[in-house]
Amino acid sequence: MKETASERVYLRMLEAVGARANAIGPGIIAAHWPFVGSDYQGLVVVGQALQGWDAEETPARWTAAEATRSEGRQNLLRRTQQWARGRHEPLSEVLRWGHRSGSPFWSVSRRLVPVLEPDREGIWYSRYAWWNVYPLGWDDPDKGPNGALKEAQTPLVGELFWAVMDDIGARRIVLVAGKDWWPEVRGLLDLASLREGERPILAAGRSRGRQIVASYHPRGARQQGIRDQQLVEAIAGAFVKIGQEET
């Protein structure tokens, strides 16, 4: 079967990881492919970076040395896709772990998705897709990608982001960038055209035919005294404003 655009970019990212295998070292890498709900209609929530998987066994874990050969990279891609697609509701795997489902990111997602996609019969996590700007992270819930692992991804995260959005037919994107990380993400994803927002909205507008709202990270919002529901209402209001500007 012909490779999609996102698969081609992902394989190039794996190649970059393999080329830096010595610098990255033997640490276990957790890999992310888009998790797309069964009732997905174009809403995507994008986090900063993957921080490991919780299951004891998953095909989406590997070492950089496994990405040094072409056949190895193809295998890693298939394994990562299998992990993202192996259940009727892919996100049920993530949310079955209590510490994950109760985190600020997932707590806000649980409130936000039904507000943005209210006319759906399925469970809330069936109504959207989940992605991360950096899809390859250490298999550690307390540690994001850094050093050579991050450096291998950085030149390709923007191209991969838009290829994924094209391939899954994204229409509205919630980019949970975080205040401190937003300047970097804005450049990586070529989002300079978005207008600046008011706290806790970092920026909003249209890019490449899609509505995009970038916001504080829920953890950072809580630290600033912003309640989860306030963040949800701000994001929803930003999408309403984008829609009004289009009419």
VEXDREN-2710 file (C-alpha; in Angstrom, 1 decimal):
% VEXDREN-2710
k/r/px/py/pz
1/MET/0.0/0.0/0.0
2/LYS/1.3/3.5/-0.9
3/GLU/2.7/5.4/2.0
4/THR/0.9/8.5/3.2
5/ALA/2.6/11.9/3.5
6/SER/2.7/11.6/7.3
7/GLU/4.2/8.1/7.1
8/ARG/7.0/9.3/4.8
9/VAL/7.9/12.2/7.2
10/TYR/7.7/9.9/10.2
11/LEU/10.1/7.5/8.6
12/ARG/12.5/10.3/7.9
13/MET/12.2/11.3/11.6
14/LEU/13.0/7.7/12.6
15/GLU/16.0/7.8/10.2
16/ALA/17.2/11.0/12.0
17/VAL/16.9/9.2/15.3
18/GLY/18.8/6.2/14.0
19/ALA/21.6/8.4/12.7
20/ARG/22.0/9.8/16.3
21/ALA/21.7/6.4/18.0
22/ASN/25.1/6.7/19.7
23/ALA/24.3/10.1/21.1
24/ILE/20.8/9.2/22.1
25/GLY/22.0/6.1/23.9
26/PRO/20.2/2.9/25.1
27/GLY/17.2/4.6/26.8
28/ILE/13.8/3.4/25.9
29/ILE/11.8/5.6/23.5
30/ALA/8.0/5.7/23.5
31/ALA/6.5/6.5/20.1
32/HIS/3.2/8.2/19.2
33/TRP/1.0/7.9/16.1
34/PRO/-2.3/9.8/16.0
35/PHE/-5.0/8.3/18.2
36/VAL/-8.3/8.9/16.3
37/GLY/-11.7/8.3/18.0
38/SER/-14.4/6.3/16.2
39/ASP/-16.7/9.4/16.0
40/TYR/-13.9/11.8/15.0
41/GLN/-15.2/14.7/12.9
42/GLY/-12.1/16.9/12.6
43/LEU/-11.3/18.1/16.2
44/VAL/-7.7/17.5/17.2
45/VAL/-6.1/18.2/20.6
46/VAL/-2.4/18.5/20.4
47/GLY/0.0/18.3/23.4
48/GLN/3.6/19.3/23.7
49/ALA/5.4/15.9/23.7
50/LEU/4.8/12.3/24.5
51/GLN/5.9/11.2/28.0
52/GLY/5.9/7.5/27.9
53/TRP/3.3/4.7/27.9
54/ASP/1.7/3.2/31.0
55/ALA/1.1/-0.4/29.8
56/GLU/3.7/-3.0/30.8
57/GLU/3.7/-4.3/27.2
58/THR/3.4/-2.1/24.1
59/PRO/4.9/-2.4/20.6
60/ALA/5.4/1.4/20.6
61/ARG/8.6/1.2/22.7
62/TRP/12.0/0.7/21.3
63/THR/15.6/2.0/21.3
64/ALA/17.3/4.3/18.9
65/ALA/19.5/1.5/17.7
66/GLU/16.4/-0.2/16.2
67/ALA/16.0/2.8/13.9
68/THR/19.4/2.5/12.2
69/ARG/18.2/0.3/9.3
70/SER/15.4/0.8/6.8
71/GLU/13.6/-2.4/7.5
72/GLY/13.9/-1.6/11.2
73/ARG/12.3/1.8/10.7
74/GLN/9.4/0.3/8.7
75/ASN/8.8/-2.2/11.6
76/LEU/8.9/0.6/14.2
77/LEU/6.3/2.5/12.2
78/ARG/4.0/-0.5/11.9
79/ARG/4.3/-1.2/15.6
80/THR/3.5/2.3/16.5
81/GLN/0.5/2.4/14.2
82/GLN/-0.7/-0.9/15.7
83/TRP/-0.6/0.6/19.2
84/ALA/-2.6/3.7/18.1
85/ARG/-5.2/1.7/16.1
86/GLY/-5.5/-1.6/18.0
87/ARG/-8.8/-0.7/19.9
88/HIS/-12.2/0.4/18.8
89/GLU/-11.6/3.5/20.9
90/PRO/-7.9/4.1/20.8
91/LEU/-7.9/6.6/23.6
92/SER/-9.4/4.1/26.0
93/GLU/-5.8/2.7/26.4
94/VAL/-4.5/6.0/27.7
95/LEU/-7.4/6.8/29.9
96/ARG/-7.7/3.5/31.7
97/TRP/-4.7/4.5/33.8
98/GLY/-6.0/6.6/36.8
99/HIS/-3.0/8.8/37.2
100/ARG/-3.1/9.7/33.5
101/SER/-6.9/10.3/33.2
102/GLY/-6.7/12.6/36.3
103/SER/-3.9/14.7/35.0
104/PRO/-4.5/18.4/34.1
105/PHE/-4.1/17.7/30.4
106/TRP/-6.6/14.9/30.3
107/SER/-9.0/16.5/32.8
108/VAL/-9.3/19.6/30.6
109/SER/-9.6/17.4/27.5
110/ARG/-12.5/15.6/29.1
111/ARG/-14.3/18.9/29.8
112/LEU/-13.4/20.5/26.5
113/VAL/-14.3/17.9/23.9
114/PRO/-18.0/17.7/24.7
115/VAL/-18.2/21.5/24.5
116/LEU/-16.6/21.6/21.1
117/GLU/-18.3/18.4/19.8
118/PRO/-21.7/18.4/21.7
119/ASP/-23.9/16.6/19.1
120/ARG/-22.4/13.2/19.4
121/GLU/-23.7/10.0/21.0
122/GLY/-20.5/8.3/21.7
123/ILE/-18.3/8.7/24.8
124/TRP/-16.3/12.0/24.8
125/TYR/-13.0/10.5/23.8
126/SER/-14.5/9.0/20.7
127/ARG/-15.1/12.5/19.3
128/TYR/-11.6/13.7/18.6
129/ALA/-8.0/12.9/17.7
130/TRP/-4.9/13.2/19.9
131/TRP/-1.5/14.2/18.7
132/ASN/1.8/15.7/20.1
133/VAL/4.2/18.2/18.5
134/TYR/7.1/15.9/19.5
135/PRO/5.8/12.3/19.0
136/LEU/8.9/10.5/20.3
137/GLY/9.7/10.8/23.9
138/TRP/11.4/8.9/26.7
139/ASP/9.3/6.2/28.3
140/ASP/9.1/8.2/31.4
141/PRO/5.9/10.1/32.6
142/ASP/8.1/12.8/34.3
143/LYS/10.5/13.4/31.4
144/GLY/10.0/15.0/28.0
145/PRO/12.3/14.4/25.0
146/ASN/15.6/16.2/25.4
147/GLY/19.2/16.2/24.1
148/ALA/19.8/14.3/20.9
149/LEU/16.3/12.7/20.9
150/LYS/14.7/16.2/20.7
151/GLU/17.3/17.4/18.2
152/ALA/16.6/14.6/15.8
153/GLN/12.9/15.5/15.7
154/THR/13.0/19.3/15.7
155/PRO/13.8/19.9/12.0
156/LEU/10.8/17.7/11.1
157/VAL/8.1/18.3/13.7
158/GLY/6.5/21.1/11.6
159/GLU/6.4/19.1/8.4
160/LEU/5.1/16.1/10.3
161/PHE/2.5/18.1/12.1
162/TRP/0.9/19.4/8.9
163/ALA/1.2/16.1/7.1
164/VAL/-0.7/14.5/10.0
165/MET/-3.4/17.2/10.0
166/ASP/-3.8/16.7/6.3
167/ASP/-4.0/12.9/6.5
168/ILE/-6.6/12.8/9.3
169/GLY/-8.6/15.7/7.9
170/ALA/-8.3/18.1/10.8
171/ARG/-10.7/21.0/10.8
172/ARG/-10.2/22.5/14.3
173/ILE/-7.0/22.2/16.3
174/VAL/-6.5/22.9/20.0
175/LEU/-2.8/23.4/20.5
176/VAL/-2.0/23.1/24.2
177/ALA/1.4/24.7/23.8
178/GLY/2.0/26.3/27.2
179/LYS/3.0/29.9/27.7
180/ASP/6.8/29.4/27.9
181/TRP/7.0/26.9/25.0
182/TRP/4.7/28.8/22.7
183/PRO/7.3/31.0/21.0
184/GLU/9.3/27.9/20.0
185/VAL/6.2/26.0/18.8
186/ARG/4.9/29.0/16.9
187/GLY/8.0/29.1/14.8
188/LEU/8.2/25.3/14.4
189/LEU/4.7/25.1/13.1
190/ASP/4.8/28.3/11.1
191/LEU/1.9/29.9/13.0
192/ALA/3.2/33.5/13.0
193/SER/0.0/34.7/11.3
194/LEU/-2.3/33.8/14.2
195/ARG/-3.4/36.8/16.2
196/GLU/-2.3/37.1/19.8
197/GLY/-4.9/36.2/22.4
198/GLU/-5.7/37.2/25.9
199/ARG/-4.7/35.1/28.9
200/PRO/-5.1/32.1/28.9
201/ILE/-5.4/32.1/25.1
202/LEU/-1.9/32.5/23.5
203/ALA/-3.1/32.9/19.9
204/ALA/-6.0/32.0/17.6
205/GLY/-7.0/32.2/14.0
206/ARG/-6.8/30.2/10.8
207/SER/-3.8/28.6/9.2
208/ARG/-3.8/26.3/6.1
209/GLY/-7.6/26.2/6.1
210/ARG/-8.0/25.2/9.7
211/GLN/-9.2/26.9/12.8
212/ILE/-6.5/26.9/15.5
213/VAL/-6.5/28.0/19.1
214/ALA/-3.3/27.9/21.2
215/SER/-3.6/28.0/24.9
216/TYR/-1.8/27.8/28.2
217/HIS/-1.1/24.2/29.3
218/PRO/-3.7/23.1/31.8
219/ARG/-1.0/22.6/34.5
220/GLY/0.4/26.0/33.9
221/ALA/-3.1/27.5/33.9
222/ARG/-3.8/26.0/37.3
223/GLN/-0.5/27.4/38.6
224/GLN/-1.7/30.8/37.5
225/GLY/-5.0/30.4/39.3
226/ILE/-7.0/29.6/36.2
227/ARG/-9.5/26.9/36.8
228/ASP/-10.0/24.1/34.3
229/GLN/-13.5/25.3/33.4
230/GLN/-12.2/28.8/32.8
231/LEU/-9.6/27.4/30.4
232/VAL/-12.3/25.4/28.6
233/GLU/-14.6/28.4/28.2
234/ALA/-11.7/30.5/26.9
235/ILE/-10.8/28.0/24.3
236/ALA/-14.4/27.5/23.2
237/GLY/-14.9/31.2/23.1
238/ALA/-11.9/31.7/20.9
239/PHE/-13.3/29.2/18.3
240/VAL/-16.6/31.0/18.4
241/LYS/-14.8/34.3/17.6
242/ILE/-12.9/32.6/14.7
243/GLY/-16.2/31.4/13.3
244/GLN/-17.8/34.9/13.6
245/GLU/-14.9/36.4/11.7
246/GLU/-15.4/33.9/8.9
247/THR/-19.1/34.9/8.3
END
